[in-house]
Each structure stands twice: as structure tokens, then as C-alpha cells.
Amino acid sequence: MAVDWVASPPVPVRPYRQRRQQPPRYTGPPSYPAPPRWGLPALPWRWQMSVPGTTPRVSPAERMRVLSGTATTLLWVTSFACGLAAVAELWRYVMLLISRSAVLSYGWLKASDALVITAGVLAPVTALVAGTAAVLWLLRARQAAAEATGRAPARPDWQVLVGLLPGPNLSIPGSTLTELEHAALGEPADRRPTPSRQLRVWWITWVGGLVLAAVTLLWSLRSGVQAQADGVVLRILTDSAAVAVAVLSVRVITSITALLSPMENAAAHRMLVVRVDGAPTPERRPRSTTHRR
């Protein structure tokens, strides 16, 4: 009788665990023996007017909208810097009051001086930069209003720039903004421009801030302890007025920009260029005879 022996592995007490396969390591980007001739088309990924051989035209309204965002951001920074300067001067005034009956700590004095000096440097610099951006926005907004209404501005640009000098800056900036608002609202040219309530509040705050700045500058020429204490109070009021002017300027710029260049939610979507007619054929380098297709 023939017997077949069959060998089978013993049954393990515990089942075998399958080894986990390690994921392949990243060895870098793929390399090619020659520059590949394939790739995604460049046409759908470029802006509508960025076609080689054409000169895109950017309207004054678009330039005004860009400058509006820059000016408002810088004005918010200016309001923060001027607010910091007002807090620093208020801290100094409180310390002056405490020093009348007690000895001040040396550390608090150094901290107060450092804060006053830092805010005193930061506030004028940010105000100068924000003022430059606001003036550029004003010039572009006048161009946008002239293009929208079809009539030239009431005054040339050089008069607007002259209005920034001491003296004329009390009336010319407010008058220019009133004329700009009048044109942005589409009012007839033969009607006398009248500032809105928001613009009147800005104008009053602007004039008050300039007057306070002039009084503070003249008061700093006086000598004496009481004059110095009064100068601290004047600087607190001047910095607070600067904060108010910066915030109101943001509101005025935003409202006039919305009037001249309203943005519809339905139109604010990403555009995709499907076809460009009349564009020149882009130049291609000659293919080498050794390159593979």
C-alpha cells in the first residue's frame, strides 16, 4: 500500500502579522534628457489684457480704486500712530500731576520718554506717507469723475497742490472734495456744489486739527514749567484731532470711490480668457534637429 506524505507547516499559536510596506521616498522632481515639449497652455492663465504686442489701458477709475485701498490702509496706520502719541502725552501729563506730591520712579520716566519719542517720530512719518497717497487718490478721482461726467474739473491740478500749503489748506481741500462729490453724484454743472453732512464734518475736523497744530507749534516756543504743561495738553488735543481726521478721511475716500466706481458682487468673479482675436503669433525658437518630439 502506497502512502503519500504531505508536509504542511505547523499552525502558529498567533497569526502571522503582515509587514507594513513603507511608502516610497521622494527622490526629487522628474528629470528629462531634453526639455519637454508638453505643458499646460499659457492662454487661460494670463490676464485679459496681458497679450504680447498689445498695450493695456488702465482707466482712471481702476487706478483710483487701487489708490483708495492704499490710502485707506495708510490712514488706518496713521490713526493708530496718532492715537499712540495721544496716549503717550496723556501718560506724561498724569506723571506731571503725580510729581507735584510724590517722587516718580526712574523706570517710569524712561518708559514715558521712550514712548513719547517713538510716537512722536512714527506719527508724522505715517501722516506724510498717508497724505501723499490721499493726494494721489484725489487726483485720480478727479480724472475718473471727468471721464464719467464728460466735463473737465472745476479747477486744475496745480491749484489742488497749491491748496496743501499753509493758509490755503484751510479751504481748498474741502472745496475740492465738495466739487468731486458733486460730480460723483451726477449733479448738473450749473448747480452750486454743496457738501454732504459727512463731508462737512470732515471739513470742520480738518480745519480744527490744523488750527490746533498751529497753536501747539507756537505754544512750544514759550518757556516755563506751566507753558510746558500746557503744551502737553495741546499735543494731546492735536493728536486726538489727527486720529479723527484720519478716520473721517477713510470714510470720505471710501464713499466717493463707491460713487465713482461701484463694484457689483455679480461682476466680481475670476475671468477666464477663452480666445483672443487679433493678437500676434508668439515667436518660437527653432527646434533643434537632435530634440525628440
C-alpha positions in Angstrom: 0.0 0.0 0.0 1.5 3.3 -1.1 1.5 6.2 1.3 1.9 9.8 0.2 3.5 12.1 2.8 2.2 15.6 2.8 4.3 18.2 4.7 2.4 21.2 6.0 3.7 24.0 8.2 2.6 23.9 11.8 -0.3 26.0 12.8 1.1 29.0 14.7 -0.2 29.9 18.0 -0.5 33.5 16.9 -1.3 34.5 13.4 1.5 36.0 11.3 1.5 39.8 11.1 1.8 41.2 7.6 4.7 43.6 7.3 3.7 47.1 6.5 5.1 48.4 3.3 7.0 51.6 3.6 5.8 54.3 1.2 8.4 55.2 -1.4 10.6 58.0 -0.6 10.6 61.3 -2.6 13.6 61.4 -4.8 13.0 64.8 -6.3 11.3 66.1 -9.4 11.3 64.1 -12.6 14.2 64.7 -14.9 14.2 64.6 -18.7 17.0 64.1 -21.1 15.7 67.1 -23.1 13.3 70.0 -22.4 9.8 68.6 -22.6 7.6 69.9 -25.4 4.3 69.4 -23.5 2.7 71.5 -20.8 -0.4 73.5 -19.8 -1.4 76.2 -22.3 -0.4 79.7 -21.2 -3.5 81.4 -22.6 -6.1 80.6 -19.8 -3.8 81.6 -17.0 -2.9 85.1 -18.1 -4.9 88.3 -17.5 -7.3 89.5 -20.1 -5.2 92.4 -21.4 -1.7 90.9 -21.0 -1.4 89.8 -24.6 2.0 90.2 -26.3 2.1 93.1 -28.7 -0.9 95.0 -27.2 -0.8 98.0 -24.8 -3.4 97.5 -22.0 -5.3 100.7 -21.0 -6.0 101.1 -17.3 -8.8 103.5 -16.7 -8.6 106.3 -14.1 -11.4 104.6 -12.2 -9.3 101.5 -11.8 -6.3 103.5 -10.7 -8.4 105.4 -8.3 -9.8 102.1 -6.8 -6.2 100.8 -6.2 -5.1 104.1 -4.7 -8.2 104.1 -2.5 -7.2 100.8 -0.9 -3.6 102.0 -0.4 -4.7 105.4 1.1 -7.2 103.9 3.5 -4.7 101.3 4.8 -2.1 104.0 5.4 -4.7 106.3 7.1 -5.6 103.5 9.5 -1.9 103.1 10.3 -1.8 106.9 10.8 -4.7 106.9 13.1 -3.1 104.2 15.2 0.2 106.1 15.4 -1.5 109.4 16.3 -3.6 107.5 18.9 -0.4 106.1 20.4 1.1 109.6 20.5 -2.0 110.9 22.3 -1.8 108.1 24.9 1.9 108.8 25.4 1.3 112.5 26.0 -1.6 111.7 28.4 0.7 109.4 30.3 3.2 112.2 30.6 0.6 114.6 31.8 -0.5 112.2 34.5 3.1 111.8 35.6 3.4 115.6 35.8 0.4 115.7 38.1 1.8 112.9 40.3 5.2 114.6 40.5 3.6 117.5 42.3 3.2 115.4 45.5 5.4 112.4 45.1 8.8 111.3 43.6 8.5 109.4 40.3 10.2 106.2 39.5 13.2 106.4 37.2 11.9 103.4 35.2 8.5 105.0 34.6 10.2 108.2 33.4 12.4 106.4 30.9 9.5 104.4 29.6 7.4 107.5 29.2 10.2 109.3 27.3 10.7 106.3 25.1 7.0 106.1 24.2 6.7 109.8 23.5 9.8 109.9 21.3 8.7 106.8 19.4 5.2 108.0 18.8 6.5 111.5 18.0 8.6 110.1 15.2 6.1 107.5 13.9 3.0 109.7 13.7 4.5 112.4 11.4 6.1 109.8 9.1 2.9 107.8 8.7 0.9 111.0 8.3 3.2 112.2 5.5 3.0 108.9 3.6 -0.8 108.6 4.0 -1.2 112.2 2.9 0.8 111.6 -0.2 -1.4 108.5 -1.1 -4.6 110.5 -0.4 -3.5 113.4 -2.7 -2.7 110.9 -5.5 -6.1 109.3 -4.9 -7.7 112.7 -5.2 -6.0 113.5 -8.5 -7.1 110.1 -9.9 -10.6 110.5 -8.6 -10.9 113.9 -10.4 -9.8 112.2 -13.6 -12.3 109.4 -13.1 -15.1 112.0 -12.4 -14.2 114.0 -15.5 -14.3 110.8 -17.6 -17.6 109.7 -16.1 -19.4 113.1 -16.5 -17.7 114.2 -19.7 -16.7 117.7 -18.3 -13.4 119.0 -17.0 -12.8 119.5 -13.3 -13.7 122.9 -11.8 -10.1 123.7 -11.0 -6.7 122.5 -12.4 -4.4 120.1 -10.6 -1.9 122.8 -9.8 -4.4 124.6 -7.7 -5.2 121.4 -5.8 -1.5 121.0 -5.0 -1.1 124.7 -4.0 -4.0 124.2 -1.6 -1.8 122.0 0.5 0.3 124.9 1.6 -0.4 126.6 5.0 -3.2 129.0 4.7 -5.0 127.7 1.5 -5.2 124.3 3.1 -8.0 125.5 5.3 -10.4 125.9 2.4 -9.1 124.5 -0.9 -9.1 120.7 0.2 -12.7 120.9 1.4 -13.8 122.8 -1.7 -12.0 120.3 -4.0 -13.7 117.4 -2.3 -17.1 119.1 -2.5 -16.7 119.6 -6.2 -15.6 116.0 -6.6 -18.5 114.7 -4.6 -20.9 117.0 -6.7 -19.6 115.4 -9.9 -19.6 111.9 -8.4 -23.3 112.2 -7.5 -24.1 113.3 -11.1 -25.4 116.7 -10.2 -25.7 119.3 -13.0 -22.8 121.5 -13.7 -24.8 124.7 -13.3 -25.8 123.9 -9.7 -23.7 125.1 -6.9 -21.9 122.3 -5.1 -23.0 121.7 -1.5 -21.0 119.4 0.8 -22.8 116.5 2.3 -23.1 116.1 6.1 -20.2 113.6 6.2 -18.0 116.0 4.2 -19.0 119.0 6.4 -17.9 117.0 9.5 -14.6 116.1 7.8 -14.1 119.8 6.8 -14.7 121.1 10.3 -12.4 118.5 11.9 -9.7 119.2 9.3 -9.8 122.9 10.0 -9.8 122.3 13.8 -6.9 120.0 13.6 -4.8 122.5 11.5 -5.6 125.3 14.0 -4.7 123.1 16.9 -1.4 122.1 15.2 -0.5 125.8 14.6 -1.4 126.8 18.2 0.7 123.8 19.6 3.7 124.8 17.4 3.5 128.4 18.5 3.0 127.4 22.2 6.1 125.3 22.1 8.2 128.4 21.6 7.3 129.6 25.1 9.4 128.8 28.1 8.4 127.9 31.7 7.1 125.0 33.5 3.4 125.9 33.2 3.9 126.5 29.4 5.4 123.1 29.1 2.5 121.5 30.9 0.0 123.4 28.8 1.9 122.2 25.7 1.4 118.6 26.8 -2.4 119.2 26.9 -2.3 120.9 23.5 -0.4 117.9 22.0 -3.0 115.5 23.4 -5.8 117.5 21.7 -3.8 117.8 18.4 -3.1 114.1 18.3 -6.7 113.3 19.0 -7.8 115.6 16.2 -5.4 113.8 13.9 -7.0 110.5 14.7 -10.4 111.9 14.0 -9.2 113.4 10.6 -7.7 110.1 9.6 -10.8 108.1 10.4 -13.1 110.6 8.7 -10.8 110.7 5.7 -11.2 106.9 5.3 -14.9 107.3 5.2 -14.8 110.1 2.7 -12.5 108.3 0.4 -14.5 105.1 0.6 -17.8 106.8 -0.1 -16.6 108.8 -3.1 -14.8 105.8 -4.5 -18.0 103.8 -4.3 -19.9 106.6 -6.1 -17.4 106.8 -9.0 -16.6 103.1 -9.3 -19.2 100.9 -7.8 -18.3 97.2 -7.5 -21.1 94.8 -8.2 -20.9 91.4 -6.5 -22.1 89.6 -9.6 -19.2 91.1 -11.6 -16.5 90.4 -9.0 -15.5 86.9 -10.3 -12.4 85.5 -11.8 -12.3 85.9 -15.6 -11.0 83.2 -18.0 -9.7 84.1 -21.4 -11.0 81.7 -24.0 -9.9 83.4 -27.2 -8.0 86.5 -28.2 -8.7 87.9 -31.7 -6.1 90.0 -33.5 -3.1 89.0 -31.2 0.2 88.5 -32.9 1.5 85.0 -33.1 4.2 84.5 -30.4 7.7 83.8 -31.7 9.0 80.3 -31.2 12.6 79.3 -31.2 13.6 76.9 -33.9 13.6 73.3 -33.0 16.9 71.5 -32.8 17.3 68.5 -35.1 18.5 66.4 -32.1 15.4 67.0 -30.0 12.8 64.3 -29.8 9.2 65.1 -30.2 
